[in-house]
Structures are given as structure tokens and as C-alpha cells.
């Protein structure tokens, strides 16, 4: 492996490298490195390290949320079908028997 003084910066190819990132193993110049927790680290690895992890919910919470969503969707479906049935039941029986059309209601 080549020593540090023969390396160039990964981002600035005309500059000599002054440090090697311990996480990714690339060489960087003075502008591309930062000191964090008594370590010299590159900006990309520092961003990855400081990026907050997404919140993890417990399996019980996930199960309860899915059950609530399913129950809510069943309730909405029941309300929709109930409303349509109520409208259909409000139509007079003469419409269903065909006698409404035989009366000639358009001739009135």
C-alpha cells in the first residue's frame, strides 16, 4: 500500500492527501475532512454517522395499527353498502314490477 504522501485527495485531484478516512478508506485533503469524536473523518461518512435512524415501532403497535386500519375500512365499506341498499329500497315496487312503465307516466 502506498504511503500517505503519495496519495491525492479523492475530491480534489490536484491536492495532496493529508488524511485517510477510517470508515471508507479514501484519502482526503484538509478541506474534505472533519474532526468528530476525536476522529478525522470525511464529510460523507460523517453525514451517514449523524443521520438519525428511522423510528422503529414495536410489533404490538404495528399489529394494532393494522387492525385499526382494517376495522376502519370495514366500517366505511359497511356504511357505503348500507347507504346504497337504503336508496335501492326507497325505489317504489311498481318500478321493479315494470308496472310503472305500463301506466304511461310520460303521457300525463
Buried (B, 14 or more C-beta within 10 A) or exposed (E): EEEEEEBBBBBBEEBBBBBBBEEEEBBBBEEBBBEEEEBBBBBBBBEEEEEEEEEEEEEEEEEEEEEEEEEEEEEEEEEEEEEEEEEEEEEEEEEEEEEBEEEEEEEE
